[in-house]
Amino acid sequence: MKITILIISGALFSLFFIPLPMYGVFNAGNIAGMLFFGALFLCAFYSKKLFPAVKEVVKKPWGKAAAVGLAVLLAAGTAAAVFSGTKIIKSALNAPLPGRESTVVVLGCRVYDSGPSRMLLSRIGAAESFLKENPDAVCILSGGQGDDEPIAEAACMFEELTRRGVSPERLIIEDRSESTRENLAFSLEIIKEKRLPEDLTLVTNEYHQCRASMIAESLGCKAYAVSAPSQRILLPTYFVREIFGVLFETVKRTLIHA
């Protein structure tokens, strides 16, 4: 049993660690995954010393209280993660198809000195396919420039899409945003200014559709989806990160309507 836990926890730790040296991806998903499976690995490795020590601590009144509190926290965290993860998966599998009267909004992602990240490339590819299949669609490219990015994400998408043959007249750049909420809020300002359809067709990765749609709905918009496929090695990291994001949006919505 111990060997099995060590192998599984070690393999899953590696799954969350690999995106860091391989692609420079480091976010809440990496951190949570590495901390959890790293702790599980250490607990299994030192189980002969750890479990007797835990038994002694639990015998004490404060130890029992701490154990109960930890159990409650773990149960609550697990329930919240399952709730959020289920919403993300359902949204990815049952995303509403684009409506005829909608404005396309491509949500930005990391740009490196060498060019767009793999996630951004997948979104650019999905946007290219959709725009070529729907020649009347107008598209907003949304994403500002981070401190560690050579150009704005929107500008990077514009360069890549026009290089692939999409007419620049169909593309509108929104390069002020620094978050998904700002992506959508600033895009809506452009939509209202130019009197474009206020229903949105969101182009982003499948793991991101749930939170993006939640934010769009909170801003009063109906959201459709064009999902870009994620690279499998990166999906666990981004999926876990989105669990935190969806939980945040859910709590925020609950407090607003309380």
Residue pairs with C-beta under 8 A, 6 or more apart in sequence:
2 44
2 47
5 40
5 41
5 44
6 41
6 44
6 45
9 37
9 38
9 40
9 41
9 44
10 37
10 41
12 33
12 37
13 33
13 34
13 37
13 38
13 41
15 33
15 233
15 236
16 29
16 30
16 32
16 33
16 34
16 37
16 236
16 237
16 240
17 30
17 34
18 233
19 25
19 26
19 30
19 233
19 234
19 237
20 26
20 30
22 233
23 117
23 118
23 234
24 112
25 234
25 237
27 237
27 238
27 241
28 240
28 241
28 244
29 236
29 237
29 238
29 239
29 240
29 241
29 242
29 244
30 237
32 240
32 241
32 244
33 236
33 237
33 240
43 50
56 63
57 63
57 66
57 67
58 64
58 67
80 247
81 243
83 247
83 250
84 242
84 243
84 244
84 246
84 247
84 250
85 239
85 243
87 210
87 246
87 250
88 207
88 210
88 211
88 239
88 242
88 243
88 246
90 210
91 209
91 210
91 213
91 225
92 206
92 207
92 209
92 210
92 227
95 206
95 209
95 213
95 224
95 225
95 227
96 223
96 224
96 225
97 224
97 225
98 104
98 130
98 134
98 201
98 224
98 225
98 226
99 199
99 201
99 222
99 224
101 197
101 199
102 137
102 197
102 199
102 200
102 201
102 222
102 224
103 137
103 138
103 139
103 140
103 187
103 191
103 196
103 197
103 198
103 199
103 200
103 201
104 127
104 130
104 131
104 137
104 138
104 139
104 140
104 200
104 201
104 203
104 226
105 139
105 140
105 142
105 183
105 184
105 187
105 200
105 201
105 202
105 203
106 123
106 124
106 127
106 139
106 140
106 141
106 142
106 157
106 203
106 204
107 123
107 142
107 143
107 180
107 183
107 202
107 203
107 204
107 208
107 212
108 120
108 141
108 142
108 143
108 144
108 152
108 153
108 154
108 157
108 177
108 183
109 116
109 117
109 119
109 120
109 123
109 143
109 153
109 205
110 116
110 117
110 119
110 120
110 146
110 149
110 153
111 117
111 120
111 145
111 149
111 150
111 151
111 152
111 153
111 156
112 149
112 150
113 150
115 156
116 124
116 156
116 157
116 160
118 231
118 234
119 205
119 228
119 230
119 231
119 234
119 238
120 153
120 156
120 157
121 160
122 205
122 228
122 229
122 230
122 231
123 157
123 203
123 204
123 205
123 228
124 157
124 160
124 161
124 164
125 228
126 203
126 226
126 227
126 228
126 229
127 139
127 157
127 161
127 203
127 226
128 161
128 164
128 166
130 137
130 201
130 203
130 226
131 137
131 139
131 161
131 166
131 170
132 165
132 166
137 170
137 201
138 170
138 172
138 196
139 161
139 166
139 170
139 171
139 172
140 171
140 172
140 173
140 174
140 187
140 190
140 191
141 153
141 154
141 157
141 158
141 161
141 171
141 172
141 173
141 174
142 153
142 154
142 174
142 177
142 183
142 184
142 186
142 187
143 152
143 153
143 154
143 156
143 157
143 174
143 175
143 177
143 183
144 152
144 153
144 154
144 175
144 176
144 177
144 178
144 182
145 151
145 152
145 153
145 155
145 175
146 178
152 173
152 175
153 175
154 173
154 174
154 175
155 173
155 175
158 168
158 171
158 173
161 171
162 168
162 171
172 190
172 194
174 183
174 186
174 187
174 190
176 182
176 186
177 183
177 185
177 186
177 187
180 208
180 211
180 212
180 215
180 245
181 215
183 212
184 200
184 212
184 215
184 216
184 219
184 221
185 219
187 200
188 198
188 219
188 221
190 196
191 197
191 198
192 198
198 220
198 221
198 222
199 221
199 222
199 223
199 224
200 216
200 221
200 222
200 223
200 224
201 223
201 224
201 225
201 226
202 209
202 212
202 213
202 216
202 223
202 224
202 225
202 226
203 226
203 228
204 212
204 227
204 228
205 227
205 228
205 229
205 230
205 238
206 227
206 228
206 229
206 230
207 230
207 235
207 238
207 239
207 242
208 238
208 242
209 225
209 227
210 242
210 246
211 242
211 245
211 246
211 249
212 223
213 223
213 225
214 246
214 249
214 250
214 253
215 249
216 222
216 223
217 223
218 249
218 253
230 238
